[in-house]
Amino acid sequence: MTLSFLAALTAPWASAAPVDLTLYTEVYPPFNYNNSGRLTGSSVEQLKLILAETGLSYTIEILPWARGYNLAEMEPSTCVFSTMITPRRAKRFKWVAPLYRETQVLARRQQDHAAPVTLAQARRSVVGVYINDVAAELAQSDGFEQIDTSPSMNTTVEKLLNGRVDFIYMAHSTVDRLREQGVAIETAVEAYHAVGGLACNAQTPDAVIAPLQSALDRMIADGRQAEILTRFGVSTTP
């Protein structure tokens, strides 16, 4: 699925040669998802606004996360979102951030009278991750020895519900959204705080990144980001 948007060249920096950007994303509500054929979500709506302000032409395409991430690493003028920033990733991309600040959790199947669990206890269990998701990196750094890797978030969630894995890493807001949709999942323990953004290929010109970041900074300062996050149920105070 590809959605294309073309903004008028009205910003102060529009005298520079226009740069086409290809943005890749995955289905990961409430940040980015398909709603009756329309791509939306808290990150999508922020990016639409800041890209309109910069006057850049762009496309947004939904791909499996691993493919979109790899393309953004390899191909100039490509970006991927919503991408959590880690020390390892920070050096591989140029960033427009933050699109969100979230609490990442270990989620489990919903249970009656489930006993509390600590991160140390969870390490002895099987954790589900998917290819090139930050969870794969964090599961290793957190000391998990039994890591089950899947091709997509949907497959990982299915494995959790079918009892093939014990926990999965997930944004707290995503757990809430899935629960609203009737998915039998719950937060087991908070794992870490995350900052996410738009990760662009390292060869993307600074003349492209800087106006995008400035537009995002204005959105944060004037309260538009907080309004969007609240509308989509994303916590503004992780």
C-alpha positions in Angstrom: 0.0 0.0 0.0 1.4 3.4 -1.0 0.0 6.8 -0.1 1.5 9.9 -1.8 1.3 13.4 -0.6 2.6 16.5 -2.4 3.0 19.8 -0.5 3.2 23.2 -2.1 6.7 24.8 -2.0 5.9 27.6 0.3 8.5 27.3 3.1 11.5 29.7 3.3 13.9 27.0 2.2 11.8 26.0 -0.8 14.2 27.8 -3.2 16.5 24.8 -2.9 16.0 22.0 -5.3 13.1 19.8 -4.2 14.0 16.5 -2.7 11.7 13.5 -2.9 11.6 11.3 0.2 10.3 7.8 0.5 9.1 7.0 4.0 8.6 3.4 5.1 6.5 2.3 8.0 4.8 -0.8 9.4 1.4 -1.4 10.9 2.0 -0.6 14.6 -1.0 1.1 16.2 -1.5 3.7 17.6 1.6 5.2 15.9 1.1 4.1 12.3 -1.8 2.0 10.9 -4.4 1.6 8.2 -7.8 2.8 9.1 -10.4 1.9 6.4 -7.8 2.4 3.6 -6.3 5.6 5.1 -2.9 5.6 6.7 -3.0 7.4 10.1 -1.7 7.3 13.6 0.1 9.7 15.9 3.4 9.5 14.0 1.8 9.6 10.6 -0.3 12.7 11.4 2.8 14.6 12.8 4.8 13.8 9.8 2.1 14.9 7.4 2.1 18.3 9.0 5.8 18.8 9.2 6.4 17.6 5.7 3.6 20.0 4.5 5.4 22.9 6.2 8.8 22.0 4.6 7.3 21.7 1.1 9.0 18.4 0.4 7.3 15.9 -1.9 7.1 12.4 -0.4 5.5 9.0 -0.4 4.7 6.8 2.6 4.7 3.0 2.0 3.7 0.2 4.4 6.2 -2.6 4.3 7.3 -5.4 6.7 9.5 -3.7 9.3 12.7 -5.6 8.4 12.4 -4.6 4.7 11.6 -1.0 5.4 14.4 -0.7 8.0 17.0 -2.2 5.6 16.0 0.0 2.7 16.3 3.1 4.9 19.8 2.0 5.9 20.9 1.4 2.3 19.1 3.8 0.0 19.5 7.6 -0.1 16.4 9.8 0.4 14.6 7.1 2.4 13.4 7.1 6.0 11.7 4.7 8.3 9.3 5.3 11.2 8.3 5.0 14.0 11.8 4.1 15.0 13.0 3.9 18.6 16.4 5.5 19.1 19.2 3.4 20.7 22.9 4.1 20.9 23.5 1.6 18.1 20.8 3.1 15.8 21.7 6.7 16.6 24.9 6.4 14.6 23.3 4.7 11.6 20.7 7.3 10.6 19.9 11.0 10.6 17.0 11.7 12.9 13.9 13.8 13.2 12.7 13.4 16.8 11.0 13.0 19.1 7.7 11.8 17.6 6.9 10.1 20.9 8.3 9.3 24.3 6.9 6.0 25.5 7.2 3.3 28.1 8.1 0.0 26.6 6.8 -3.0 28.5 7.0 -6.8 28.5 3.5 -8.0 27.6 1.9 -11.4 28.3 -1.3 -13.2 27.7 -4.1 -11.8 29.9 -4.6 -14.0 32.9 -6.9 -14.1 35.9 -5.1 -13.5 39.2 -1.7 -13.3 37.4 1.2 -13.0 39.8 3.4 -9.9 39.5 6.6 -10.5 37.6 10.0 -8.7 37.6 12.3 -8.2 34.7 14.8 -10.6 36.3 12.1 -13.3 36.5 11.0 -12.7 32.9 14.6 -13.3 31.7 14.2 -17.0 32.5 11.3 -17.2 30.0 10.9 -17.2 26.2 10.6 -13.7 24.8 9.2 -13.0 21.3 10.8 -10.4 19.0 10.7 -9.7 15.2 13.4 -9.1 12.7 15.2 -5.8 13.0 12.8 -4.6 15.6 14.6 -2.9 18.5 13.2 -5.6 20.8 15.6 -8.1 19.3 18.5 -5.8 20.3 17.1 -5.1 23.7 16.3 -8.7 24.6 19.9 -9.6 24.1 21.2 -6.6 26.1 18.6 -7.4 28.9 20.0 -10.9 29.3 17.3 -13.0 27.7 18.7 -16.3 26.6 15.5 -17.8 25.0 14.7 -15.4 22.1 12.1 -16.4 19.5 12.3 -14.3 16.3 9.4 -13.8 13.9 9.0 -11.9 10.6 6.4 -9.4 11.9 4.7 -8.0 14.9 1.5 -9.8 14.0 3.3 -13.2 14.1 4.9 -12.3 17.4 1.5 -11.5 18.9 0.0 -14.7 17.6 2.7 -16.7 19.2 2.1 -15.0 22.5 -1.6 -15.7 22.3 -1.0 -19.3 21.3 1.5 -19.9 24.2 4.6 -20.3 22.0 6.3 -17.4 23.8 5.8 -16.1 27.3 6.5 -12.3 26.8 6.8 -9.8 24.0 8.3 -6.3 24.0 5.7 -3.7 23.1 4.8 0.0 23.6 2.4 0.5 26.5 0.1 2.5 24.2 0.0 -0.5 21.7 -0.9 -2.9 24.5 -3.8 -0.5 25.4 -4.9 -0.3 21.8 -4.9 -4.1 21.3 -6.8 -4.6 24.6 -9.5 -2.1 23.3 -9.8 -4.4 20.2 -10.4 -7.4 22.4 -6.9 -9.0 22.2 -6.2 -10.9 25.4 -3.0 -9.2 26.3 -1.7 -7.3 29.3 1.3 -5.5 30.7 3.5 -7.7 32.8 6.3 -5.3 33.7 7.7 -2.0 32.5 11.0 -2.5 30.8 12.4 0.8 29.7 11.6 4.3 28.5 11.8 5.0 24.8 12.1 7.9 22.4 11.1 7.4 18.8 11.4 9.4 15.6 11.9 9.4 11.9 15.2 7.6 11.0 16.6 8.8 7.6 19.4 7.3 5.5 22.8 8.7 6.7 23.3 10.3 3.2 20.2 12.4 3.5 21.3 16.1 3.2 21.3 18.1 6.4 19.4 20.7 4.4 16.5 18.3 4.3 16.8 17.1 8.0 17.1 20.6 9.5 13.8 22.0 8.3 12.0 18.9 9.2 13.4 19.0 12.8 12.6 22.7 13.0 9.0 22.1 12.0 8.7 19.3 14.6 10.2 21.6 17.2 7.6 24.2 16.5 4.9 21.5 16.7 6.1 20.5 20.1 6.4 24.1 21.3 2.9 25.2 20.2 1.2 22.1 21.7 0.1 20.4 18.4 2.2 17.3 19.1 0.6 16.9 22.6 -2.8 17.2 21.0 -2.1 14.5 18.4 -0.6 12.2 21.0 -3.6 12.6 23.3 -6.0 12.0 20.4 -4.4 8.7 19.6 -4.0 7.6 23.2 -0.2 7.9 23.3 1.2 8.9 26.7 2.8 12.3 26.8 4.5 11.6 30.2 6.1 8.1 30.1 
